[in-house]
Amino acid sequence: MIITRFQYRPAVLPFLLGLGSLSLPAYADPTFARNDDQFINIGIAARASYRSEKDAAPNGKDRSNDFDLESARLYTNGKLHKYVSFELNTEKDADDDISILDARIGLELNEHFNIFVGRFLPPASRASASAPYYPPTFDFPFSEQAPNRLGGRDNGASIWGVLLNQKLKYHVGAFEGRSGSGTSNQSDNLSFAGRLSYNFWDAEPGFYNLASYDGAKDILAIGGSYRFQKDGAGTAANPGDYRYWNLDGRLEKAVTGGGVVGAEGSYYKYDNDNTQDPSIASGKGFFVTGSYTFPQVVGIGKIQPKFVYERFENDNNNAAALAGLERKRYDLGASYLIDGSNLRIEAYYYKETRNQGQPDIDGIAVRFHVAHFF
C-alpha cells in the first residue's frame, strides 16, 4: 500500500538538502512512502531576479533593466532500501534546456562509512556544498572557480562519513574532471578530491552542509579541501597538472533576544601549472561575509542585513582567459526571510572593479527565492 502525504512542512527542506544520508528527522514525512526504508521526496526551487547596472544599457550611458529566471530545479531523492539511497535532480541551464544536475546512488552503511556513485558535487569548499540556493553571499562567490559540469557537479565516486560524535566529517573521491578527445588529459587521468571539516559546536551530519540554519543550530566550523588532476590543465600539446585547495570557516549563533549572528570566510588557491589555460583559473581569492537576523517579525518575515567583500587575484598572463579577471567586489543589502532561507526576498547594492579593460560594475538587484519539498 502506498501512503501519500502532501502536508506543508517549511522546516523540512533545509534538512533534506543538508542530509547526504536521507534518514529523515522524526517529524519530516516523505512525499510518498511505502515504509521507512522505501520513500521518495519531491521538491522544487527557483530564483528570479531584477538587476539594474549603471551605464550597462545598450546605448552605454543609461542604466540597464533586466529580469532573469536565474535557475529552476526539480528535486527527487529518497531510499530504495535500508542501506541504499538515490538522488535525481534537474535544472534549467543557460540555454533554457532541462539538464541533469544530480544523479547518484548511495550505499549508506552507517554514519561513519558511506559511498556515493554517479553525478554529484565533488568535495570542495563549504560554499560549494550549500550554493546556489543557500549561498553565504548574495550571489554565488566568483572566488569559487572549480572547473566542473553544470552546477559544479562531476561524474565519479566518493567515500564519506562522520566521526568523533559527528563533529569530524571527511570526504574522499575520484572524478572525471577534464576528460575527452582533444583535451589536455590524453591519458584519461582521474581527478582526486578530498575534504575535512570539524564542528566545535553543533554537528552537521550528512554529505552536505547548509549555508545557514536560521538559528536552529549553533555553528562554529572550520574546513579545508584539496583537488588534483594530472594533465588537468592546458592543451593536448601543452598539458599541465591542475591543483586547487581552500580553507573556510563559519560562525552562526542564536543570541539573547532571539536574533542570529552569522559570519563566514573562505580562501581559495588555484594552480594550472603555468599553462595559461584560458578556461581554468590560476590565482587566489577569498570572500568574507557577515549578517544579523533580527528576532522581530515584520509583516510576514524577518529582516537580515548582510555585507560581503570578495576578491580574486589572477596569475594568468593570458588576456583572453575567462578565469583571468582580477576582481574586487562588495555587496551591502538585506534578506527578508519569509520562511527562513527557504523563502526569501533579497535586495542589495553591489560594486565591482575589474582589470583587462573590462568596465567596473555598479548595480542593484532584487531576487525572489523559493525552495520547498512537498
C-alpha positions in Angstrom: 0.0 0.0 0.0 1.3 3.4 -1.0 0.9 6.1 1.6 0.9 9.7 0.3 1.4 12.9 2.3 1.0 16.4 1.0 1.4 18.4 4.2 3.1 21.8 4.1 6.3 21.4 6.0 8.6 24.5 5.6 11.1 23.2 8.1 11.8 20.1 6.2 13.8 21.5 3.2 17.0 22.6 5.0 17.3 19.1 6.4 16.6 17.3 3.2 19.2 19.4 1.3 21.7 19.2 4.1 21.5 15.5 4.7 23.6 13.3 2.4 22.1 10.4 4.3 18.4 10.5 3.7 17.3 9.3 7.1 14.8 12.0 7.8 14.1 13.6 11.2 11.2 12.0 13.0 8.8 14.9 12.1 9.8 15.1 8.4 7.3 13.0 6.4 8.4 12.0 2.9 6.2 12.9 0.0 5.5 9.3 -0.9 6.3 6.4 1.4 5.9 2.6 1.2 7.7 2.1 4.5 10.6 3.6 6.5 13.1 2.1 4.0 11.4 3.0 0.8 10.2 6.5 0.1 10.5 9.5 -2.3 10.8 13.2 -1.6 9.8 15.7 -4.3 10.9 19.3 -4.2 11.0 22.5 -6.4 13.3 25.5 -6.4 13.5 28.7 -8.4 15.4 32.0 -8.3 14.1 35.0 -10.2 15.7 38.5 -10.1 15.7 42.0 -11.3 19.0 43.9 -11.9 19.9 47.4 -12.9 23.5 48.4 -13.6 25.0 51.8 -14.2 25.9 52.6 -17.9 25.0 49.0 -18.9 22.1 49.7 -21.2 22.7 49.0 -24.9 23.5 52.7 -25.6 26.3 52.5 -23.0 25.1 55.5 -20.9 21.8 54.6 -19.3 21.1 52.0 -16.6 20.2 48.5 -17.6 16.9 46.9 -16.6 16.9 43.1 -16.7 14.6 40.4 -15.3 16.0 36.9 -15.2 14.9 33.5 -14.3 18.3 32.5 -12.9 17.5 28.9 -12.1 14.7 26.5 -11.8 15.1 23.0 -10.3 13.1 19.8 -9.7 14.4 17.7 -6.9 13.8 14.0 -6.2 15.5 11.9 -3.6 14.8 9.0 -1.3 15.6 5.5 -0.3 15.3 2.2 -2.2 16.5 0.0 0.6 17.5 0.4 4.2 21.1 0.9 3.0 20.6 2.3 -0.5 19.6 6.0 -1.3 19.2 7.8 -4.5 19.0 11.4 -5.9 17.9 12.7 -9.2 17.7 16.5 -9.7 17.3 18.6 -12.9 17.9 22.2 -13.6 17.2 24.8 -16.3 20.5 25.6 -17.9 21.8 28.8 -19.6 20.1 27.8 -22.9 16.7 27.2 -21.1 17.1 23.4 -21.6 16.5 21.0 -18.8 19.7 19.2 -17.8 20.6 16.6 -15.3 22.1 18.2 -12.2 22.5 15.3 -9.8 22.0 11.6 -10.5 23.6 9.3 -7.9 23.1 6.1 -5.9 24.3 5.9 -2.3 25.4 2.9 -0.3 24.9 4.1 3.3 26.0 1.5 5.8 26.3 3.7 8.9 27.3 7.3 9.7 31.0 6.5 9.6 31.2 5.0 6.1 29.1 5.7 3.0 29.7 5.6 -0.7 28.1 7.8 -3.4 28.4 6.9 -7.1 27.1 8.9 -10.1 26.9 12.7 -10.7 27.0 15.0 -7.7 29.2 17.7 -6.0 32.8 16.7 -5.5 34.4 17.6 -2.2 35.2 21.3 -2.3 34.6 24.4 -0.2 31.8 24.9 2.3 30.2 27.4 0.0 30.1 25.0 -2.9 28.2 22.4 -0.8 25.4 24.9 0.0 25.1 27.0 -3.1 23.5 28.4 -5.2 20.2 28.1 -3.3 21.8 28.8 0.1 25.0 30.8 -0.6 26.6 32.6 2.3 26.9 35.6 -0.1 24.1 37.2 -2.1 25.4 35.9 -5.5 27.5 32.7 -5.7 31.1 33.7 -4.9 33.2 34.2 -8.0 36.3 33.2 -6.0 34.9 29.6 -6.2 36.0 28.6 -9.7 36.2 24.8 -9.7 36.0 23.7 -13.4 33.2 21.2 -13.3 29.9 20.5 -15.1 26.6 22.1 -14.5 26.2 23.5 -11.0 29.7 22.4 -10.0 28.8 18.7 -10.4 31.0 15.9 -11.8 30.8 12.2 -12.5 32.6 10.0 -10.0 32.5 8.3 -6.6 33.1 9.4 -3.1 33.6 7.8 0.3 32.4 10.0 3.2 31.4 9.8 6.9 31.4 11.5 10.3 33.5 10.6 13.3 34.0 11.9 16.9 30.3 12.2 17.8 29.6 13.6 14.3 32.0 16.6 14.8 34.6 15.5 12.2 33.5 14.9 8.6 35.6 13.5 5.8 35.1 13.2 2.0 37.5 11.4 -0.4 36.6 11.0 -4.0 37.7 10.3 -7.6 36.0 12.0 -10.5 36.3 12.5 -14.3 37.4 16.1 -14.2 38.8 17.2 -17.5 38.5 14.3 -20.0 37.7 13.6 -23.6 39.3 13.6 -27.0 41.4 16.7 -27.8 41.8 17.8 -24.2 45.0 18.0 -22.2 44.2 14.8 -20.4 45.0 12.3 -23.1 46.0 9.7 -20.5 42.5 9.8 -19.0 43.7 10.6 -15.5 41.2 10.9 -12.7 40.6 14.0 -10.7 41.0 13.3 -7.0 39.3 15.4 -4.3 39.1 15.4 -0.5 37.8 17.5 2.3 38.0 17.5 6.1 35.8 19.7 8.4 35.3 20.0 12.1 32.4 21.4 14.1 33.2 22.7 17.6 29.5 23.3 18.5 26.5 21.6 16.9 27.2 18.8 14.4 26.3 18.9 10.7 25.8 15.2 9.7 25.2 14.1 6.1 27.1 14.7 2.9 26.3 18.4 2.6 26.2 21.3 4.9 23.8 24.3 4.9 24.9 27.9 4.4 22.5 28.9 7.3 20.4 27.1 9.8 18.4 30.2 10.7 19.2 29.9 14.4 18.2 26.2 14.7 21.9 25.3 15.3 24.9 27.0 16.7 27.7 26.5 14.2 31.5 27.0 14.7 33.1 25.1 11.9 36.4 25.0 10.0 37.2 23.0 6.9 39.6 22.6 4.1 39.6 20.8 0.7 42.2 19.7 -1.9 41.9 18.6 -5.5 44.4 17.3 -8.0 44.3 16.0 -11.6 47.4 15.1 -13.6 47.2 16.8 -17.1 44.0 18.5 -15.9 45.0 21.9 -17.4 46.4 23.2 -20.7 46.1 21.7 -24.1 47.0 18.3 -25.7 50.2 19.8 -26.9 51.0 21.6 -23.7 49.4 19.7 -20.8 49.8 20.6 -17.1 48.6 19.5 -13.8 45.6 21.1 -12.0 45.6 21.8 -8.3 43.1 23.5 -6.0 42.9 24.0 -2.3 40.8 26.0 0.1 40.3 26.8 3.8 37.0 28.0 5.2 35.1 28.7 8.4 31.6 29.6 9.6 30.1 31.0 12.8 26.4 31.1 13.4 25.0 31.8 16.8 21.5 32.5 18.2 21.9 35.3 20.7 19.9 36.5 23.7 16.6 38.0 22.5 16.2 35.7 19.5 18.5 37.3 16.9 21.0 35.2 14.9 24.6 36.3 14.2 26.3 34.8 11.1 29.8 35.2 9.7 31.8 33.2 7.1 35.0 33.3 5.2 36.8 31.2 2.6 40.2 31.3 0.9 41.0 29.7 -2.4 44.2 28.9 -4.3 44.3 27.6 -7.9 47.2 26.4 -10.0 47.1 25.4 -13.7 50.8 24.6 -13.9 51.7 27.7 -15.9 49.8 26.5 -18.9 47.9 29.8 -19.4 44.8 27.8 -19.8 42.0 30.3 -20.6 39.2 28.2 -19.1 40.8 27.2 -15.7 41.7 29.7 -13.0 45.2 30.2 -11.7 45.5 32.6 -8.8 43.9 33.1 -5.4 40.8 34.6 -4.0 38.7 35.0 -0.9 35.4 36.2 0.5 34.2 37.3 3.9 30.5 37.9 4.9 28.6 38.8 8.0 24.9 39.0 8.8 22.4 39.6 11.6 18.8 38.3 11.7 16.5 40.5 13.8 14.2 38.5 16.0 11.1 40.6 15.4 8.6 39.5 12.7 7.9 42.5 10.4 4.8 41.7 8.3 5.3 38.1 7.3 9.0 37.7 7.8 12.3 38.7 9.5 14.9 41.2 8.2 18.5 40.0 7.8 21.1 42.7 6.9 24.2 41.3 5.3 27.5 42.5 3.8 30.0 40.7 1.5 33.6 41.6 0.5 35.2 39.4 -2.2 38.4 39.4 -4.2 40.2 37.3 -6.9 43.8 37.9 -8.0 44.7 36.3 -11.3 48.1 34.7 -12.1 47.2 34.1 -15.8 49.0 36.3 -18.3 46.6 35.3 -21.0 44.4 38.3 -21.5 41.7 36.2 -23.1 41.4 33.9 -20.1 37.8 33.7 -19.0 39.0 33.0 -15.5 41.7 35.6 -15.7 39.9 38.8 -14.5 41.2 40.4 -11.3 38.0 41.4 -9.4 37.2 43.2 -6.2 33.6 43.5 -5.1 31.5 44.4 -2.1 27.8 43.9 -1.5 25.5 45.5 1.0 21.8 44.7 1.5 19.3 42.6 3.3 17.2 39.5 3.0 13.6 39.3 4.0 13.1 35.8 5.4 9.5 34.7 5.0 10.2 31.1 5.7 13.8 31.3 6.8 16.3 30.7 4.0 13.7 28.6 2.1 11.5 31.5 1.1 13.1 34.9 0.9 13.4 38.2 -0.9 16.8 39.9 -1.2 17.7 43.4 -2.1 21.2 44.6 -2.3 23.7 47.1 -3.8 27.0 45.8 -5.4 30.1 47.4 -6.8 32.8 45.6 -8.6 36.1 46.7 -10.1 37.8 44.6 -12.8 41.0 44.7 -14.9 41.9 43.8 -18.5 39.9 46.7 -19.8 36.7 45.4 -18.5 34.2 48.0 -17.2 33.5 48.3 -13.5 30.1 47.2 -12.3 27.8 49.4 -10.2 24.4 47.9 -9.7 21.4 47.0 -7.6 19.5 43.7 -7.5 16.3 42.3 -6.1 15.8 38.5 -6.0 12.9 36.2 -5.1 14.0 32.8 -3.9 11.8 29.7 -3.2 12.8 26.2 -2.4 10.4 23.6 -1.0 9.9 19.9 -0.6 6.3 18.7 -0.6 
